[in-house]
Amino acid sequence: MKFIVSSTALFSHLQAISRVINSKNALPILDCFLFQLEDGKLSVTVSDSETTMVTSLEVNESDANGKFAISAKTILDALKEIPEQPLSFKVNLETYEILVEYQNGKYNVVGQNADEYPQSGSLSDNAVRLEMKADLLLAGINRTFFATADDELRPVMNGVYFDITTEDITIVASDGHKLVRSKTLSAKGIERAAFILPKKPAGLLKGLLPKEQGMVSIEFDERNAVFNLGNYYMICRLIEGRYPNYNSVIPQNNPHKVTVDRLQLISALRRVSVFSSQASSLIKLRVQENQMIISAQDIDFSTSAEESLVCQYQGAPMSIGFKSTFLIDILNNISSADVIVELADPSRAGVIVPLEQEENDDLLMLLMPMMLND
């Protein structure tokens, strides 16, 4: 079997899907890419047994159909240093000897039998199907991904939750301390449905979606989900279980509303948090008329800091404590210039929303408070 393919096109496709491969695999064949040539189209598959990704590209010429597996590390390292030029692959499908020829050289590698490669899961007949614009899906994952948990006891919290209705799609993530709810009215399902996407495939989509335009088709059943992005196709195992009722933890009717410049607040938090206790990262926000005072102290080292910001606030003075790293994470994942911080009392969660929501969007972030010592 022989085929010719562009070196940079092949490398960029292989690099994009290589993040699926685990550093340690139970099956040695999972350290390989599966190459499949059919009617002038090259498909490359990679899998970690939970998540499988396939990418396709056209070849310049080919003389036969066939498939073989090749070590991912070997071919990625070899292609990395080859500038744009045609690569000629000659593969003996009986011995799996592979000869790759390029402008001023060639290399030989031995592949593996493609039949050893595990088959990916399939969807049941009652799978739910929907479509979503690539940029909407990317925005939803980008906003929520940082709030996923690493909790062995509650695996449902370790993923990104898709809540689909006939009017909108809501993407949610929470680790019990912070929660993000990103709702879009620009996409909807044909029926009520939901699934929990694990962190790894969500991270893979985060890397691939910026290269995509147009629509992404999503199909899922109780066990698996399939994302079709045009040049890339991913099938992954879903997290099974029931996601908590996220709307019930969002406090309603928060009387204290503070409008503040987001970037100024991030800068102040970064400066003041240097002086917070390393164990807790606790910072205190005190709001009073048109002023926010941010303070932190570390009693063990007798250090403290305080900074004041101008904000829009009319109401009774109040203080609340937050973990500075979590609050900075939340503010970094909102794009608007100003944010509204909605507070009820020092023991209830703070709600942070952009002052101006993007069109057809409803973004809300929530952070649980920490106890203040005073």
C-alpha positions in Angstrom: 0.0 0.0 0.0 1.3 3.4 -0.9 0.0 7.0 -0.4 1.3 10.6 -0.5 0.2 13.2 2.1 1.3 16.8 3.1 3.7 16.7 6.0 2.3 19.8 7.8 -1.4 18.8 7.3 -0.6 15.3 8.7 1.3 16.7 11.6 -1.3 19.3 12.6 -4.1 16.6 12.6 -2.0 14.1 14.6 -0.9 16.7 17.1 -4.6 17.8 17.6 -5.8 14.3 18.5 -2.6 13.1 20.3 -3.8 14.6 23.7 -6.2 11.6 23.9 -3.3 9.2 24.6 -2.6 8.5 28.2 1.0 8.4 29.5 0.3 4.8 30.8 -1.9 2.5 28.9 -3.2 -1.0 29.8 -3.0 -2.0 26.2 0.3 -1.3 24.4 -1.6 -0.7 21.1 -3.2 2.4 22.6 0.2 4.1 22.4 -0.3 4.1 18.6 -2.3 6.0 16.0 -4.5 3.8 13.8 -4.2 4.8 10.2 -7.0 3.8 7.8 -6.9 4.6 4.1 -10.1 4.3 2.1 -10.8 5.7 -1.3 -8.2 8.4 -1.1 -9.2 9.5 2.4 -6.9 9.0 5.4 -8.6 8.5 8.8 -6.5 8.5 11.9 -7.9 7.1 15.2 -6.6 7.5 18.7 -8.2 6.1 21.9 -7.6 5.7 25.6 -10.5 3.1 25.8 -12.9 5.8 27.4 -12.5 8.5 24.7 -11.9 7.8 21.0 -11.1 10.6 18.5 -11.0 10.3 14.7 -9.7 12.9 12.2 -9.7 12.7 8.4 -7.7 14.3 5.7 -7.3 13.9 1.9 -4.2 12.3 0.5 -2.6 13.4 -2.8 -2.5 9.9 -4.3 -3.0 6.3 -3.1 -3.0 2.9 -4.7 -4.9 0.7 -2.3 -7.1 0.6 0.8 -5.7 -0.7 4.1 -5.0 0.0 7.7 -2.1 -0.2 10.2 -1.1 1.1 13.6 2.1 3.2 14.2 3.7 4.5 17.4 2.4 7.9 18.1 5.5 9.2 19.8 7.8 8.1 17.0 5.8 9.6 14.1 5.0 12.9 16.0 8.7 13.4 16.9 9.8 12.6 13.3 7.2 14.9 11.6 7.9 17.8 14.0 11.2 18.6 12.2 10.0 18.1 8.6 9.0 21.4 6.8 6.0 21.5 4.4 6.5 18.9 1.6 4.9 15.7 0.3 5.5 12.6 2.4 5.4 9.2 0.7 4.3 6.2 2.8 5.0 2.7 1.6 3.4 0.1 3.9 3.8 -3.7 3.7 0.4 -4.9 5.1 1.8 -8.4 5.9 5.0 -7.5 7.8 3.9 -3.9 8.8 7.2 -2.5 7.6 6.6 1.2 6.9 9.0 3.3 4.7 8.4 7.1 4.8 10.3 9.1 2.1 10.6 12.8 2.0 12.7 15.3 0.0 16.2 14.6 1.3 15.7 11.4 3.3 13.7 8.5 4.5 13.0 6.5 7.6 11.8 3.0 8.4 9.6 2.0 11.2 7.6 -1.2 12.0 3.9 -0.7 12.6 1.5 -3.1 14.3 -1.6 -5.1 13.3 -4.6 -2.7 13.1 -7.0 -5.5 14.1 -5.7 -5.4 17.7 -7.0 -1.8 18.0 -10.1 -1.8 20.2 -13.4 -0.8 18.7 -15.1 2.4 20.0 -18.5 2.2 21.7 -21.7 2.8 19.8 -24.9 4.7 20.5 -28.3 3.0 21.2 -31.3 3.5 18.9 -32.9 6.0 21.3 -29.9 8.4 21.2 -30.8 12.2 21.5 -29.4 14.4 18.7 -28.9 18.2 18.6 -26.8 20.8 16.8 -24.9 23.7 18.3 -22.7 26.4 16.8 -19.0 25.7 17.4 -18.4 29.1 19.0 -21.4 28.7 21.4 -20.2 25.2 22.5 -16.6 26.6 23.0 -17.9 29.6 25.0 -19.9 27.3 27.3 -17.0 24.9 27.9 -14.5 27.7 28.4 -16.6 29.4 31.0 -17.4 26.3 33.0 -14.3 24.1 32.7 -12.3 25.7 35.5 -15.2 25.1 38.0 -15.2 21.2 37.6 -14.2 19.2 40.7 -11.6 16.4 41.3 -13.8 14.4 43.7 -13.5 10.6 43.8 -16.5 10.3 46.1 -18.8 12.4 43.9 -17.8 11.6 40.3 -20.8 13.5 38.8 -19.1 16.7 40.0 -16.0 16.0 37.9 -17.6 16.8 34.6 -19.4 19.5 32.7 -23.2 19.1 32.9 -25.4 19.8 29.7 -29.0 20.6 30.6 -31.0 20.7 27.4 -34.6 21.9 27.0 -36.8 22.9 24.0 -36.0 26.6 24.7 -32.3 26.7 25.6 -29.1 24.8 26.6 -27.5 25.4 30.0 -23.9 24.3 30.6 -23.0 23.9 34.3 -20.0 23.0 36.4 -19.4 23.1 40.2 -16.9 21.8 42.7 -19.1 22.6 45.7 -17.2 25.9 46.4 -17.9 27.6 43.1 -20.6 27.1 40.5 -20.9 28.4 36.9 -24.1 28.4 35.0 -23.9 29.4 31.3 -27.2 29.5 29.5 -27.6 30.1 25.8 -31.0 30.8 24.1 -29.3 30.5 20.6 -29.3 26.7 20.8 -32.0 24.2 22.0 -33.0 20.6 21.9 -36.1 18.9 20.5 -36.8 17.3 23.9 -35.7 17.6 27.5 -32.4 15.8 28.0 -29.1 16.0 29.9 -25.7 14.4 30.1 -22.4 14.9 32.1 -19.3 15.2 29.9 -16.1 14.1 31.7 -13.3 16.6 32.1 -10.8 15.0 29.6 -13.1 15.1 26.5 -14.3 18.5 27.6 -10.6 19.7 27.6 -10.1 18.0 24.2 -13.1 20.0 22.7 -11.7 23.1 24.3 -8.5 22.6 22.2 -10.2 21.7 19.0 -13.2 24.0 18.8 -11.2 27.3 18.1 -10.2 25.7 14.7 -13.8 25.0 13.8 -16.5 27.1 12.2 -20.1 26.1 11.6 -22.2 23.6 13.4 -21.2 20.8 15.8 -23.6 17.8 15.9 -24.0 16.1 19.3 -25.6 12.7 19.8 -25.8 10.9 23.1 -27.5 8.1 25.0 -27.1 7.0 28.7 -23.5 5.8 28.3 -21.8 7.6 25.4 -21.7 10.9 23.5 -20.6 11.6 19.9 -19.3 15.0 18.9 -19.0 15.6 15.1 -16.9 18.7 14.3 -16.4 18.2 10.6 -12.7 17.4 10.5 -12.8 15.7 13.9 -15.1 13.1 15.4 -15.1 12.2 19.1 -16.9 9.4 20.9 -16.6 9.3 24.7 -18.0 7.6 27.8 -20.2 9.8 29.9 -20.3 10.1 33.7 -23.3 8.1 34.9 -25.3 9.5 37.8 -27.7 12.3 38.7 -26.4 15.8 38.7 -27.4 17.9 41.7 -30.2 20.5 41.3 -27.9 23.5 40.6 -30.7 26.1 40.6 -31.6 25.3 44.2 -28.2 26.5 45.5 -28.3 29.9 43.7 -29.6 32.5 46.3 -32.5 34.6 45.0 -33.4 38.2 45.9 -29.9 39.4 47.0 -30.4 42.9 48.5 -26.8 44.0 48.3 -25.6 44.7 44.7 -22.1 46.1 44.0 -21.1 47.1 40.5 -17.3 47.2 40.1 -14.6 47.3 37.4 -13.6 43.7 36.8 -9.9 44.3 35.9 -9.4 46.7 38.8 -10.8 44.2 41.2 -8.6 41.4 39.9 -5.5 43.6 40.2 -6.4 44.6 43.8 -7.2 41.0 44.8 -3.8 39.8 43.4 -1.9 42.5 45.4 -3.8 42.0 48.6 -3.9 38.2 48.5 -0.1 38.1 48.8 -0.6 39.0 52.5 -3.4 36.5 53.2 -2.9 33.3 55.1 -1.2 30.7 52.9 -3.4 27.9 54.4 -6.8 29.6 53.6 -6.1 32.4 51.1 -8.9 34.3 52.9 -9.6 37.9 51.8 -12.3 40.1 53.3 -14.5 42.4 51.1 -16.2 45.2 53.0 -18.7 47.2 51.0 -20.0 50.6 52.0 -21.4 53.6 50.1 -19.6 53.6 46.7 -16.5 51.9 48.2 -15.2 48.4 48.4 -12.3 47.7 50.9 -10.3 44.6 50.2 -8.2 43.3 53.1 -6.2 40.3 54.1 -4.0 39.3 57.0 -1.7 36.5 58.0 -1.6 36.3 61.8 1.3 33.8 61.8 3.6 36.2 60.0 2.1 39.5 61.3 1.5 40.7 57.8 -1.6 42.4 56.4 -2.8 44.6 53.5 -5.7 46.7 52.6 -6.8 48.5 49.5 -10.0 50.4 48.5 -11.8 50.6 45.2 -14.5 52.9 43.9 -17.7 50.9 43.2 -21.4 51.6 42.8 -23.1 50.5 46.0 -26.0 52.0 48.0 -27.0 50.1 51.1 -26.0 49.1 54.6 -22.3 48.3 55.1 -21.4 44.6 55.1 -18.4 42.3 55.1 -17.9 38.9 53.5 -14.9 36.6 53.2 -13.9 34.6 50.1 -11.0 32.4 49.0 -9.0 34.8 46.8 -7.8 32.2 44.3 -11.4 31.1 43.6 -12.7 34.7 43.3 -9.8 35.6 40.8 -10.6 32.4 38.8 -14.3 33.5 38.5 -13.5 37.1 37.5 -10.9 35.8 34.9 -13.7 33.8 33.2 -16.1 36.7 32.7 -15.4 38.9 29.7 -17.4 42.0 30.5 -15.7 45.2 31.7 -17.8 45.6 34.8 -19.4 42.9 37.1 -22.2 42.9 39.6 -21.5 41.2 42.9 -24.8 40.2 44.5 -24.7 39.5 48.3 -27.3 38.6 50.8 -25.4 38.1 54.1 -21.9 36.9 55.1 -23.0 33.3 55.4 -24.7 33.0 52.0 -23.1 32.5 48.6 -22.1 35.5 46.5 -23.4 35.7 43.0 -21.3 37.3 40.3 -22.7 38.3 36.9 -21.5 40.4 34.0 -23.0 43.9 34.0 -23.9 43.5 30.3 -24.8 39.9 29.2 -23.8 38.9 25.7 -26.7 38.5 23.3 -29.0 35.5 24.0 -26.7 34.6 26.9 -27.3 34.3 30.7 -24.0 33.8 32.6 -24.0 33.4 36.3 -21.1 32.5 38.7 -21.5 31.7 42.4 -18.9 31.5 45.2 -19.4 30.1 48.7 -18.1 32.5 51.4 -15.5 31.7 54.1 -16.0 32.5 57.8 -14.5 35.8 58.9 -12.6 35.7 62.2 -13.9 39.1 63.4 
